[in-house]
Amino acid sequence: MTIYDISEKAGVSIATVSRVLNGSSNVSEKTKKKVLDVINQYEYTPNAFARGLGLNTMKTIGIMCADSSDLYLAKAIYYIEQKLRANDYDSILCCTGYELGTKMSSMNLLITKKVDGIILVGSNFIYERESDNKYIADAAMQVPVMLLNADLDAPNVYSVVSDDFTSMYDATLQMINTGINDILYFYNSTSYSGKRKLAGYRAAMEEQKLLSSGNLMQFYHGSHEDIPAMTGHLIKLNKKGLKFHGVIAADDTLALASVKYAREMGYRIPEDFSVLGYNNSMLASCCEPELTSIDNKLDTLCQHLITTLLGVLNGNEMPKKTIFSGEIVKRGTTR
């Protein structure tokens, strides 16, 4: 018997059960009685660690990420740990890789460590098949699970996301409006976030009737650290006859490779060739001219995620999903 079971049988939220267990006065007598009746009926005793209920809490949060060498994920972990520490919480980090089995093992490990909540950093933890997401829903029956830039509709799961679709849609239209029609989309992920970005690009191009074939959407299969190989991928496309004078990239690393490609082709940037990246990372200042990139407000996302988590742990009703808008930071690689 968990607080999830109690909330389901009593017909109230997990936060309400938490408030009753904490003795909060912010619960009506009728609701309190309903919850206590279920607790008494099933002889529920709160876990000694009382994950997230404010009773003998371990003050520790589990963090899972696929790859801490990824610039975006590494920055997110930094922000999250910094904000947890400011609220007197410790953290346990698991770098899972991309295999489902390893993610499930890491999730089980964190549960056995009696953490108060679990944060999944990045969108690679969500799968299209509902059965593949069961490991998250199962964990959420015991502790609150927070998703950074991913979405899953399940009890006790909370999502904080950037509107990747609209950001990429707007960026594509802006580049089209500068007179560039042959814009290549360069990406390396089919995660939840990756699909939303691709859909935004596709929607803008199709709206302007500029997507005559799928050749302008190019997936890169190699290492996310091998910029020369990314550049080589674009050069091969050119040699095969695919011509393009603009690149919108799914992250700043791919965008830097696109700048190198333009230089090798002898294009002037941005007069002959435009490049736009994503994440507005420190890489944006690592090329000449500096890179135009979409700022997905990562610091704001992480702050809201921690605020939501702490609210849940304190027994408050918190939004299940919060969406933030990105912003194009214009620099020298676009007109």
GUDO-668627 format. One record per residue (C-alpha): residue number from 1; residue in one letter; chain; z negated, x, y. Coordinates in Angstrom, 2 decimals. Layout:
N
+-----+------+-------+---------+---------+---------+
|  nr | rest | kette |      pz |      px |      py |
+-----+------+-------+---------+---------+---------+
| NUM |    a |     A |       Z |       X |       Y |
...
+-----+------+-------+---------+---------+---------+
END
This chain:
335
+-----+------+-------+---------+---------+---------+
|  nr | rest | kette |      pz |      px |      py |
+-----+------+-------+---------+---------+---------+
|   1 |    m |     A |    0.00 |    0.00 |    0.00 |
|   2 |    t |     A |    1.06 |    1.44 |    3.37 |
|   3 |    i |     A |    0.88 |    0.16 |    6.95 |
|   4 |    y |     A |    4.57 |   -0.72 |    6.51 |
|   5 |    d |     A |    3.63 |   -3.05 |    3.63 |
|   6 |    i |     A |    0.83 |   -4.58 |    5.70 |
|   7 |    s |     A |    3.13 |   -5.20 |    8.67 |
|   8 |    e |     A |    5.71 |   -6.83 |    6.39 |
|   9 |    k |     A |    3.22 |   -9.11 |    4.64 |
|  10 |    a |     A |    1.46 |  -10.04 |    7.89 |
|  11 |    g |     A |    4.75 |  -10.59 |    9.73 |
|  12 |    v |     A |    3.85 |   -8.22 |   12.58 |
|  13 |    s |     A |    5.05 |   -4.81 |   13.75 |
|  14 |    i |     A |    3.70 |   -1.49 |   12.51 |
|  15 |    a |     A |    2.39 |   -0.84 |   16.02 |
|  16 |    t |     A |    0.36 |   -4.07 |   15.85 |
|  17 |    v |     A |   -1.18 |   -3.02 |   12.53 |
|  18 |    s |     A |   -2.01 |    0.33 |   14.12 |
|  19 |    r |     A |   -3.74 |   -1.38 |   17.05 |
|  20 |    v |     A |   -5.82 |   -3.52 |   14.70 |
|  21 |    l |     A |   -6.87 |   -0.47 |   12.67 |
|  22 |    n |     A |   -7.75 |    1.36 |   15.88 |
|  23 |    g |     A |   -9.88 |   -1.54 |   17.09 |
|  24 |    s |     A |   -7.70 |   -2.12 |   20.15 |
|  25 |    s |     A |   -8.54 |   -5.14 |   22.29 |
|  26 |    n |     A |   -4.85 |   -5.60 |   23.07 |
|  27 |    v |     A |   -4.35 |   -7.89 |   20.04 |
|  28 |    s |     A |   -4.96 |  -11.64 |   19.87 |
|  29 |    e |     A |   -7.70 |  -12.87 |   17.55 |
|  30 |    k |     A |   -5.13 |  -14.87 |   15.59 |
|  31 |    t |     A |   -2.93 |  -11.81 |   14.99 |
|  32 |    k |     A |   -5.94 |   -9.62 |   14.23 |
|  33 |    k |     A |   -7.15 |  -12.09 |   11.62 |
|  34 |    k |     A |   -3.70 |  -12.25 |   10.02 |
|  35 |    v |     A |   -3.61 |   -8.45 |    9.64 |
|  36 |    l |     A |   -7.20 |   -8.16 |    8.42 |
|  37 |    d |     A |   -6.63 |  -10.89 |    5.85 |
|  38 |    v |     A |   -3.77 |   -8.88 |    4.34 |
|  39 |    i |     A |   -5.86 |   -5.70 |    4.42 |
|  40 |    n |     A |   -8.76 |   -7.42 |    2.67 |
|  41 |    q |     A |   -6.50 |   -9.16 |    0.16 |
|  42 |    y |     A |   -4.91 |   -5.90 |   -0.98 |
|  43 |    e |     A |   -8.04 |   -3.78 |   -0.45 |
|  44 |    y |     A |   -6.14 |   -1.38 |    1.79 |
|  45 |    t |     A |   -8.00 |    1.76 |    2.84 |
|  46 |    p |     A |   -6.41 |    3.92 |    5.57 |
|  47 |    n |     A |   -5.29 |    7.33 |    4.38 |
|  48 |    a |     A |   -7.88 |   10.00 |    5.14 |
|  49 |    f |     A |   -5.33 |   11.69 |    7.33 |
|  50 |    a |     A |   -4.36 |    8.31 |    8.84 |
|  51 |    r |     A |   -0.91 |    9.55 |    9.79 |
|  52 |    g |     A |   -0.32 |    8.44 |   13.34 |
|  53 |    l |     A |   -3.11 |    5.87 |   13.43 |
|  54 |    g |     A |   -5.40 |    8.01 |   15.55 |
|  55 |    l |     A |   -7.98 |    8.43 |   12.77 |
|  56 |    n |     A |   -8.68 |   12.08 |   11.85 |
|  57 |    t |     A |   -5.10 |   12.92 |   12.75 |
|  58 |    m |     A |   -3.72 |   16.27 |   11.67 |
|  59 |    k |     A |   -2.08 |   16.63 |   15.11 |
|  60 |    t |     A |    1.00 |   18.09 |   13.42 |
|  61 |    i |     A |    4.62 |   16.94 |   13.59 |
|  62 |    g |     A |    7.33 |   17.89 |   11.10 |
|  63 |    i |     A |   10.68 |   18.98 |   12.52 |
|  64 |    m |     A |   13.88 |   19.14 |   10.50 |
|  65 |    c |     A |   17.16 |   20.67 |   11.63 |
|  66 |    a |     A |   20.27 |   21.62 |    9.71 |
|  67 |    d |     A |   20.86 |   25.04 |   11.29 |
|  68 |    s |     A |   18.59 |   26.70 |   13.86 |
|  69 |    s |     A |   21.31 |   29.24 |   14.71 |
|  70 |    d |     A |   23.34 |   26.43 |   16.30 |
|  71 |    l |     A |   22.90 |   26.69 |   20.08 |
|  72 |    y |     A |   22.44 |   22.96 |   20.61 |
|  73 |    l |     A |   19.92 |   22.54 |   17.79 |
|  74 |    a |     A |   18.01 |   25.70 |   18.76 |
|  75 |    k |     A |   17.65 |   24.48 |   22.34 |
|  76 |    a |     A |   16.53 |   21.06 |   21.14 |
|  77 |    i |     A |   13.86 |   22.62 |   18.90 |
|  78 |    y |     A |   12.62 |   24.69 |   21.84 |
|  79 |    y |     A |   12.29 |   21.63 |   24.07 |
|  80 |    i |     A |   10.62 |   19.57 |   21.35 |
|  81 |    e |     A |    8.07 |   22.23 |   20.38 |
|  82 |    q |     A |    7.30 |   22.90 |   24.04 |
|  83 |    k |     A |    6.61 |   19.22 |   24.71 |
|  84 |    l |     A |    4.57 |   18.79 |   21.53 |
|  85 |    r |     A |    2.43 |   21.79 |   22.44 |
|  86 |    a |     A |    1.83 |   20.33 |   25.90 |
|  87 |    n |     A |    0.37 |   17.28 |   24.13 |
|  88 |    d |     A |   -1.80 |   19.36 |   21.76 |
|  89 |    y |     A |    0.40 |   18.90 |   18.69 |
|  90 |    d |     A |    1.46 |   21.65 |   16.31 |
|  91 |    s |     A |    4.74 |   21.57 |   14.41 |
|  92 |    i |     A |    6.23 |   22.59 |   11.06 |
|  93 |    l |     A |    9.93 |   23.46 |   11.12 |
|  94 |    c |     A |   12.27 |   23.06 |    8.14 |
|  95 |    c |     A |   15.84 |   24.37 |    8.42 |
|  96 |    t |     A |   17.57 |   22.30 |    5.77 |
|  97 |    g |     A |   21.22 |   23.28 |    5.79 |
|  98 |    y |     A |   23.75 |   20.49 |    5.31 |
|  99 |    e |     A |   23.20 |   19.42 |    1.69 |
| 100 |    l |     A |   21.55 |   16.04 |    1.13 |
| 101 |    g |     A |   19.38 |   17.32 |   -1.71 |
| 102 |    t |     A |   17.82 |   20.02 |    0.48 |
| 103 |    k |     A |   17.17 |   17.50 |    3.25 |
| 104 |    m |     A |   15.38 |   15.23 |    0.80 |
| 105 |    s |     A |   13.27 |   18.12 |   -0.49 |
| 106 |    s |     A |   12.31 |   19.14 |    3.04 |
| 107 |    m |     A |   11.37 |   15.57 |    3.89 |
| 108 |    n |     A |    9.12 |   15.36 |    0.82 |
| 109 |    l |     A |    7.55 |   18.72 |    1.70 |
| 110 |    l |     A |    6.63 |   17.51 |    5.19 |
| 111 |    i |     A |    5.13 |   14.31 |    3.81 |
| 112 |    t |     A |    2.91 |   16.34 |    1.45 |
| 113 |    k |     A |    1.77 |   18.43 |    4.44 |
| 114 |    k |     A |    0.28 |   15.22 |    5.89 |
| 115 |    v |     A |    2.22 |   15.42 |    9.17 |
| 116 |    d |     A |    1.71 |   12.60 |   11.67 |
| 117 |    g |     A |    5.43 |   12.09 |   12.24 |
| 118 |    i |     A |    8.82 |   13.62 |   11.50 |
| 119 |    i |     A |   11.61 |   14.49 |   13.95 |
| 120 |    l |     A |   15.18 |   14.88 |   12.71 |
| 121 |    v |     A |   17.07 |   17.08 |   15.17 |
| 122 |    g |     A |   20.80 |   16.38 |   15.33 |
| 123 |    s |     A |   23.07 |   13.79 |   13.79 |
| 124 |    n |     A |   23.81 |   15.50 |   10.47 |
| 125 |    f |     A |   20.94 |   13.68 |    8.76 |
| 126 |    i |     A |   22.65 |   10.28 |    8.88 |
| 127 |    y |     A |   25.27 |    9.33 |    6.28 |
| 128 |    e |     A |   27.85 |    6.56 |    6.07 |
| 129 |    r |     A |   26.57 |    5.34 |    2.70 |
| 130 |    e |     A |   23.37 |    3.37 |    3.16 |
| 131 |    s |     A |   21.95 |    4.71 |   -0.12 |
| 132 |    d |     A |   22.17 |    8.28 |    1.22 |
| 133 |    n |     A |   19.85 |    7.35 |    4.09 |
| 134 |    k |     A |   17.16 |    6.00 |    1.79 |
| 135 |    y |     A |   15.19 |    9.26 |    2.01 |
| 136 |    i |     A |   14.67 |    8.58 |    5.72 |
| 137 |    a |     A |   13.71 |    4.93 |    5.27 |
| 138 |    d |     A |   11.27 |    5.89 |    2.50 |
| 139 |    a |     A |    9.61 |    8.52 |    4.68 |
| 140 |    a |     A |    9.34 |    6.01 |    7.53 |
| 141 |    m |     A |    7.20 |    3.78 |    5.30 |
| 142 |    q |     A |    4.53 |    6.48 |    5.62 |
| 143 |    v |     A |    5.06 |    8.09 |    9.04 |
| 144 |    p |     A |    7.18 |    7.36 |   12.11 |
| 145 |    v |     A |   10.56 |    9.10 |   11.96 |
| 146 |    m |     A |   12.33 |   10.08 |   15.18 |
| 147 |    l |     A |   16.09 |   10.69 |   15.34 |
| 148 |    l |     A |   17.55 |   12.92 |   18.05 |
| 149 |    n |     A |   21.14 |   11.90 |   18.82 |
| 150 |    a |     A |   21.54 |    9.78 |   15.70 |
| 151 |    d |     A |   20.96 |    6.14 |   14.87 |
| 152 |    l |     A |   19.54 |    4.35 |   11.84 |
| 153 |    d |     A |   18.34 |    0.75 |   11.78 |
| 154 |    a |     A |   15.21 |    0.88 |    9.63 |
| 155 |    p |     A |   11.52 |    0.01 |   10.12 |
| 156 |    n |     A |    9.46 |    2.72 |   11.83 |
| 157 |    v |     A |   12.59 |    4.75 |   12.69 |
| 158 |    y |     A |   13.24 |    5.44 |   16.38 |
| 159 |    s |     A |   16.46 |    6.80 |   17.91 |
| 160 |    v |     A |   17.13 |    8.63 |   21.16 |
| 161 |    v |     A |   20.85 |    9.24 |   21.65 |
| 162 |    s |     A |   23.38 |   10.50 |   24.13 |
| 163 |    d |     A |   26.35 |    8.20 |   24.74 |
| 164 |    d |     A |   28.86 |   10.63 |   23.26 |
| 165 |    f |     A |   31.61 |    8.01 |   23.03 |
| 166 |    t |     A |   31.60 |    7.15 |   26.75 |
| 167 |    s |     A |   31.16 |   10.79 |   27.81 |
| 168 |    m |     A |   34.23 |   11.87 |   25.84 |
| 169 |    y |     A |   36.22 |    8.80 |   26.85 |
| 170 |    d |     A |   35.56 |    9.44 |   30.56 |
| 171 |    a |     A |   36.31 |   13.16 |   30.24 |
| 172 |    t |     A |   39.64 |   12.47 |   28.54 |
| 173 |    l |     A |   40.69 |   10.00 |   31.22 |
| 174 |    q |     A |   39.72 |   12.45 |   33.95 |
| 175 |    m |     A |   41.87 |   15.19 |   32.43 |
| 176 |    i |     A |   44.79 |   12.75 |   32.01 |
| 177 |    n |     A |   44.44 |   11.78 |   35.66 |
| 178 |    t |     A |   44.96 |   15.43 |   36.67 |
| 179 |    g |     A |   48.46 |   15.23 |   35.17 |
| 180 |    i |     A |   47.86 |   16.60 |   31.67 |
| 181 |    n |     A |   49.17 |   14.33 |   28.93 |
| 182 |    d |     A |   49.28 |   16.67 |   25.92 |
| 183 |    i |     A |   45.53 |   17.09 |   25.41 |
| 184 |    l |     A |   44.35 |   18.51 |   22.11 |
| 185 |    y |     A |   40.95 |   17.49 |   20.76 |
| 186 |    f |     A |   39.26 |   20.43 |   18.99 |
| 187 |    y |     A |   36.25 |   19.62 |   16.81 |
| 188 |    n |     A |   34.23 |   20.96 |   13.89 |
| 189 |    s |     A |   31.84 |   18.18 |   12.86 |
| 190 |    t |     A |   32.12 |   14.74 |   11.28 |
| 191 |    s |     A |   28.46 |   13.89 |   11.89 |
| 192 |    y |     A |   27.34 |   10.69 |   13.61 |
| 193 |    s |     A |   27.66 |   12.38 |   17.02 |
| 194 |    g |     A |   30.92 |   14.09 |   16.05 |
| 195 |    k |     A |   32.52 |   10.78 |   15.11 |
| 196 |    r |     A |   31.40 |    9.16 |   18.36 |
| 197 |    k |     A |   32.98 |   11.97 |   20.39 |
| 198 |    l |     A |   36.24 |   11.79 |   18.46 |
| 199 |    a |     A |   36.34 |    8.01 |   18.89 |
| 200 |    g |     A |   35.91 |    8.38 |   22.67 |
| 201 |    y |     A |   38.82 |   10.81 |   22.92 |
| 202 |    r |     A |   41.00 |    8.67 |   20.68 |
| 203 |    a |     A |   40.25 |    5.48 |   22.63 |
| 204 |    a |     A |   41.24 |    7.07 |   25.96 |
| 205 |    m |     A |   44.43 |    8.63 |   24.59 |
| 206 |    e |     A |   45.52 |    5.44 |   22.84 |
| 207 |    e |     A |   44.77 |    3.39 |   25.94 |
| 208 |    q |     A |   47.19 |    5.62 |   27.86 |
| 209 |    k |     A |   49.68 |    5.58 |   24.95 |
| 210 |    l |     A |   49.51 |    9.36 |   24.62 |
| 211 |    l |     A |   48.48 |    9.69 |   20.97 |
| 212 |    s |     A |   51.84 |    9.59 |   19.22 |
| 213 |    s |     A |   50.51 |   11.46 |   16.15 |
| 214 |    g |     A |   47.32 |   12.84 |   14.68 |
| 215 |    n |     A |   48.37 |   16.44 |   15.34 |
| 216 |    l |     A |   46.52 |   16.50 |   18.65 |
| 217 |    m |     A |   43.21 |   16.00 |   16.81 |
| 218 |    q |     A |   42.41 |   19.31 |   15.15 |
| 219 |    f |     A |   39.44 |   19.97 |   12.89 |
| 220 |    y |     A |   38.18 |   23.54 |   12.57 |
| 221 |    h |     A |   36.63 |   24.29 |    9.15 |
| 222 |    g |     A |   35.23 |   27.79 |    9.73 |
| 223 |    s |     A |   31.97 |   29.27 |   11.00 |
| 224 |    h |     A |   30.61 |   27.88 |   14.27 |
| 225 |    e |     A |   30.00 |   31.49 |   15.38 |
| 226 |    d |     A |   33.50 |   32.91 |   14.75 |
| 227 |    i |     A |   35.22 |   32.47 |   18.12 |
| 228 |    p |     A |   38.17 |   34.78 |   17.21 |
| 229 |    a |     A |   38.91 |   32.60 |   14.16 |
| 230 |    m |     A |   38.82 |   29.48 |   16.34 |
| 231 |    t |     A |   41.25 |   31.12 |   18.74 |
| 232 |    g |     A |   43.45 |   32.11 |   15.81 |
| 233 |    h |     A |   43.49 |   28.48 |   14.65 |
| 234 |    l |     A |   44.96 |   27.40 |   17.99 |
| 235 |    i |     A |   47.50 |   30.24 |   17.96 |
| 236 |    k |     A |   48.71 |   29.12 |   14.52 |
| 237 |    l |     A |   49.18 |   25.59 |   15.83 |
| 238 |    n |     A |   51.31 |   26.94 |   18.66 |
| 239 |    k |     A |   53.44 |   28.96 |   16.26 |
| 240 |    k |     A |   53.99 |   25.80 |   14.20 |
| 241 |    g |     A |   55.44 |   24.15 |   17.29 |
| 242 |    l |     A |   52.48 |   22.09 |   18.52 |
| 243 |    k |     A |   52.45 |   22.32 |   22.32 |
| 244 |    f |     A |   49.45 |   21.33 |   24.41 |
| 245 |    h |     A |   48.26 |   22.19 |   27.90 |
| 246 |    g |     A |   44.72 |   20.90 |   27.73 |
| 247 |    v |     A |   41.87 |   21.12 |   25.25 |
| 248 |    i |     A |   38.79 |   18.94 |   25.06 |
| 249 |    a |     A |   36.33 |   20.56 |   22.67 |
| 250 |    a |     A |   33.41 |   19.04 |   20.79 |
| 251 |    d |     A |   31.17 |   21.94 |   21.83 |
| 252 |    d |     A |   31.18 |   24.90 |   24.20 |
| 253 |    t |     A |   31.90 |   27.47 |   21.47 |
| 254 |    l |     A |   35.19 |   25.77 |   20.62 |
| 255 |    a |     A |   35.91 |   25.51 |   24.33 |
| 256 |    l |     A |   35.41 |   29.27 |   24.82 |
| 257 |    a |     A |   37.88 |   29.90 |   21.99 |
| 258 |    s |     A |   40.32 |   27.61 |   23.81 |
| 259 |    v |     A |   39.95 |   29.68 |   26.99 |
| 260 |    k |     A |   40.73 |   32.82 |   24.97 |
| 261 |    y |     A |   43.76 |   31.07 |   23.51 |
| 262 |    a |     A |   45.07 |   30.18 |   26.98 |
| 263 |    r |     A |   44.67 |   33.78 |   28.10 |
| 264 |    e |     A |   46.56 |   35.08 |   25.07 |
| 265 |    m |     A |   49.37 |   32.60 |   25.72 |
| 266 |    g |     A |   49.62 |   33.80 |   29.32 |
| 267 |    y |     A |   48.55 |   30.45 |   30.82 |
| 268 |    r |     A |   46.83 |   30.29 |   34.18 |
| 269 |    i |     A |   43.54 |   28.38 |   34.11 |
| 270 |    p |     A |   43.37 |   25.68 |   35.38 |
| 271 |    e |     A |   46.85 |   25.60 |   36.95 |
| 272 |    d |     A |   48.74 |   25.66 |   33.62 |
| 273 |    f |     A |   46.00 |   24.90 |   31.13 |
| 274 |    s |     A |   42.69 |   22.99 |   31.28 |
| 275 |    v |     A |   39.64 |   23.27 |   29.02 |
| 276 |    l |     A |   36.56 |   21.08 |   28.82 |
| 277 |    g |     A |   33.56 |   21.73 |   26.58 |
| 278 |    y |     A |   30.49 |   19.82 |   25.46 |
| 279 |    n |     A |   26.72 |   20.47 |   25.70 |
| 280 |    n |     A |   26.77 |   22.41 |   29.02 |
| 281 |    s |     A |   25.15 |   25.35 |   27.26 |
| 282 |    m |     A |   24.62 |   28.88 |   28.55 |
| 283 |    l |     A |   28.12 |   29.65 |   27.21 |
| 284 |    a |     A |   29.56 |   27.75 |   30.18 |
| 285 |    s |     A |   28.95 |   30.81 |   32.36 |
| 286 |    c |     A |   30.28 |   33.29 |   29.77 |
| 287 |    c |     A |   33.96 |   33.06 |   30.70 |
| 288 |    e |     A |   36.15 |   33.41 |   33.78 |
| 289 |    p |     A |   36.61 |   30.93 |   35.29 |
| 290 |    e |     A |   33.36 |   29.26 |   34.26 |
| 291 |    l |     A |   33.62 |   26.37 |   31.84 |
| 292 |    t |     A |   33.67 |   22.69 |   32.73 |
| 293 |    s |     A |   31.39 |   20.98 |   30.24 |
| 294 |    i |     A |   29.64 |   17.70 |   29.52 |
| 295 |    d |     A |   25.89 |   17.83 |   30.04 |
| 296 |    n |     A |   24.41 |   15.51 |   27.41 |
| 297 |    k |     A |   20.96 |   15.64 |   29.06 |
| 298 |    l |     A |   19.27 |   17.33 |   26.09 |
| 299 |    d |     A |   16.01 |   18.03 |   27.93 |
| 300 |    t |     A |   15.77 |   14.37 |   28.97 |
| 301 |    l |     A |   16.53 |   13.20 |   25.42 |
| 302 |    c |     A |   13.81 |   15.44 |   23.98 |
| 303 |    q |     A |   11.27 |   14.36 |   26.57 |
| 304 |    h |     A |   11.91 |   10.69 |   25.86 |
| 305 |    l |     A |   11.78 |   11.29 |   22.12 |
| 306 |    i |     A |    8.31 |   12.86 |   22.38 |
| 307 |    t |     A |    7.13 |   10.12 |   24.74 |
| 308 |    t |     A |    8.30 |    7.50 |   22.25 |
| 309 |    l |     A |    6.67 |    9.30 |   19.32 |
| 310 |    l |     A |    3.33 |    9.62 |   21.10 |
| 311 |    g |     A |    3.49 |    5.96 |   22.07 |
| 312 |    v |     A |    4.05 |    4.96 |   18.45 |
| 313 |    l |     A |    1.19 |    7.18 |   17.28 |
| 314 |    n |     A |   -1.06 |    5.51 |   19.85 |
| 315 |    g |     A |   -0.17 |    2.09 |   18.51 |
| 316 |    n |     A |    2.08 |    1.00 |   21.37 |
| 317 |    e |     A |    5.27 |   -1.04 |   21.08 |
| 318 |    m |     A |    8.11 |    1.40 |   21.79 |
| 319 |    p |     A |   11.89 |    0.91 |   22.03 |
| 320 |    k |     A |   13.67 |    1.40 |   18.72 |
| 321 |    k |     A |   16.73 |    2.93 |   20.38 |
| 322 |    t |     A |   17.30 |    4.51 |   23.79 |
| 323 |    i |     A |   20.69 |    5.66 |   25.06 |
| 324 |    f |     A |   21.29 |    8.19 |   27.84 |
| 325 |    s |     A |   24.56 |    8.86 |   29.63 |
| 326 |    g |     A |   26.12 |   12.31 |   29.80 |
| 327 |    e |     A |   27.59 |   13.91 |   32.92 |
| 328 |    i |     A |   30.67 |   16.07 |   33.44 |
| 329 |    v |     A |   29.71 |   19.33 |   35.14 |
| 330 |    k |     A |   32.93 |   20.50 |   36.78 |
| 331 |    r |     A |   33.62 |   24.21 |   36.99 |
| 332 |    g |     A |   36.74 |   26.33 |   37.03 |
| 333 |    t |     A |   38.50 |   25.49 |   33.77 |
| 334 |    t |     A |   39.69 |   22.03 |   34.88 |
| 335 |    r |     A |   41.76 |   20.89 |   37.87 |
+-----+------+-------+---------+---------+---------+
END
